[in-house]
């Protein structure tokens, strides 16, 4: 598989003792905030360090900004250094939820200018079930200094989304399940529906039935209509800026460079005057 982003189990196994490779366990269960850390303490890929979605990869929830706003940049950079990550390391991230938590770390590192970051081809449970090395030993790497080079072009602010809402050269992609996009069901946020004009591309459609990432060829087929409109700008969002990262990864695989609206739907609905659309209008602008 000729992937820009995904590495195989065997590729990682052959590098478990490579000091230039840092493995990041990003397991997290929404609604069970301690489950990921407990799973890590029980067992994890040998040598992996742990990143918690809400404690490490997100900042405090406020009136606006969504359910998983970005953390304070300086604090996150310090955590990267404590995890043994600087710009010379190759980072491989995984979770056991189909990839979005790991993709969030992937996106954050990319945003900070770190190019050598990858995702594992399948969930952690597959690694363990297939007999690859696991351990309960907590990894304590030597601290390093990560030097960030943020790329603001990777982020779409709410002001930018509002400004470009009816721009025919901009495509908004909603990564949530169809029933949340249409407003038929909303199990998490207080209001259902989607940002006006957005199209729906459920992030899990980028995975195979076993939870592994689809090949670049399959992703290319999935996103073929966007490849036909490469001149248009893509902005991806979800409920809180996490599962959308899985779509960012998949689009990256086929050579597209979307922006992420980090606050996403949970930020959008925090402003009473923002318009909401329900139903499924389908198609592209």
N, C-alpha and C positions, 0 to 999 in steps of 0.2 A: 504494500500500500504506500503510494507516494504522497505522504502527508507532510504538511508544514508544521503541524501542531501535535499530532498524536504519536506516541511511542508504544511499542509492544512490550508485553511482559518479559520476553526474552531479552530485548534490548536493555531494559532496566535491570534485570537479574544480573546481566554481565557487567553492570556498573555499580553494584551495591557497595563495593569497596573503593570506589573512585572518589577521592577527596574533592574533586571538582564538581560532583553531582550532589545536590541537596534534594531530598524527597520531602514533599509537603503533604501531610495528611489533613484534609479539609472536611472530614465527615461532620455533618450537622443535620439534625432532624428538626424541621419546623414544628413548633409546638412542644418539643421536648429538648429544651436548650442545653441540657447537660449530657444528652445521649452520645453526642459525637466525642466529647472528651472522655466519657466513660469507656466508649469503645476503643479509643486510642490507648487508654491505660490498660485495657484488657489485652489487646494485641494490635500490632500494626506492621507495616512493611519495615523490615530491618533498616535501622538508621533514620527513619522518618521523624521529622519534627511536626508539631501540631499547630494548626491555625484554626481558631474558632470564628465562625461567621459573624457572630454578634459581638464578641469581645475583641477580636483582632481585625476583622475585615469590614467592620461597620463602626460608625460613631453613635453617640447618644441620639435617641429619637427626640425630635422637637416638634413644634407646631407645624412646620413645613420641612420638606426634605425627604419625606417618605419613611418607610419602616426600616430601611437599611441604608442610611446615608453613609457617605465615605467617612472613614475615621480621620482624625487630625493627622495631617501629612507627616509632621515631625515624629509623632508618636509611632506611626506605622513604620516609618523608616528605621526607627530605633528597634522595633520588633524584628524587622528583617535582619538587621545586624546581629541581634541576639540569637537569631535562628541560623546564623552562619551563612547568610546570603549577602553577597556583594555583587558588583557588576561582572565579576569574573566567573561566577558559578553558573552551572546549568541547573535549572530547577524543574523537577517533575512533580506535578500535583495530581492528587486523586481524591475521590470521595466514595461514598457508597450509595449515592442518590442519583446516579445517572450523569454526573459531571458538572452540574451548575455551580456547586460550591467551589470546586476546583477551578472552574472557569472564571469565577469571580476573582480568585487570586491571580490566575493567568492574566486577566484583563488589567488588574491593578498593577501588576509588574510591568506589563506592556505600557500602560499609561505613564509609569515612572521611568520609562526608557530602557527597560531590561528586555533584551530580545531573546535570550536563551532560556525560554520557559516553555514547557510542554505539558501535555495531559496524558494520563495513562489510558490505554485503549479500552479497558473494561473496569467495572467497579471493584472495590477492595474485596468484597466477598468472593468474587471470581478468582482473584489472585490467591486468596487463602484456600478456597475449595480445590483449586488446581495444584496445590502442593508447593507453591512458591514460598520463600522464607518469610516468616513472621516472628515477632518477638514482643515481649511485654516490657523490655528494657527502655526506659525513657532516654532519648537522645539528648546529650548536652554538648552542643557544638562550641567550638571556640568562637567568641564574638568577633564580628568584623564591622566595617563601616560601609554602609550602602550609600552611594552618591546618586540621588535621584535627579532625573532630567524630565520633569513632567511635560506631557504633550497635551495641551488644552484642546487641540483639534479632535481628540478622541471623545470629548464630552459634549453633550447638548444640554444646555441649561433649560429651565422651564421657560424663560423669556425667549430663548431661541426657538423652542418648540411652538410657542404661541405665535411668534413672528412668522414662522414658516408653515403654519397650520393649513393654509389654503394655497401654498406654493406648488404649482404643478411639477416643479423640478425636485421636489422632496417627497420621499416615500416613508411614512411612519409604519413600523412593523411591530405589532403586538405579539409577544411571545407566549402569552398565557393560553390555557385550554379554551376551546371554542365557547363553552358555556359561560365562562367568565367574560370573555370578549363580547359576547352578544348581550350579556346582562341577565341571562336566564338563571344563572346561579352565581352567588358571590360568597364563598365560605370564609373569606379573610377580611376584606375591606368593607367599609360601611355602605358603599355605593357600587353597583354593578355597571357594566358597560365599558366603553373604550373612548379614547381620544378621537374626536371627529376626524374622519377620513382615513384612519389607520386600517391596515390590512392585517389579517391574522395568520401567523406562522407558528404553530405550537412547537415549543422548543423540543419536546420529546420525539417529534418526528425526525429529529436528527440522530436518533438512536435505533439500533436493532432491537429485536425482541429480548435479547439477553442482556440489554443494557450497555452494550458496546457501541462505540461511535461508528456511524456509517462512513463508508469510504468517501474520499473526495469526489469520486465519480458520481456516487449516489447523492451527495450534497449538491453537486452541480446540477443534477437532474431536478432535485427538489427546488432549487432556487433559479431555475433556468429563466424565468420571466424577468428576474432582476438583472441577470447577465445580459439580457437583450436591451437593458436600459442603463448601461454603465455610466451614462452622463448624469444620472440622477443621484441625489444625495440620499443616503439611507440613515434613518434614526430608529434605533431599536429600544423598546421598553418592555417591561413586564409589570408585576405587581409592586416590586420593591428594588429592582435593579440587580437581581441575582440570577434568576433563570434566563433573563435576557442575554446574559453573558454566554450561555450555551449557543444561542443563535449568532452572537458575534463571532464565536469560534468557528461555527459552521460556515458563516459567510466569509470569514478570513480564509478558510480552506479553499474557497473557490475564487480567491483573488479580489474580493470586495472588502472595503474598509468602512464599515458603518460607524456612526457615532452611538454612544450609549446615553440615554436619558436616565441618569442614575436614580433620581427620585421616583421615576416611573408613575404608575397609576396611583399609588398611595400618596404621592406628592401632588399629582394633578388634582385629585378630589379634595385636597386640603384647602383649596381656594374656592370659596363658594360661588364665585362668578364664572368659573371655568365651564365651558360647554361640555356636555356629555352626550355620547351617541350610543344607541343600543341597536340590536339586530345585526344582521350580516349583509352589508351592501356588496361585498365581494369585489373582485377586480382591482385594478390600479387606476390611479388618476391619470 
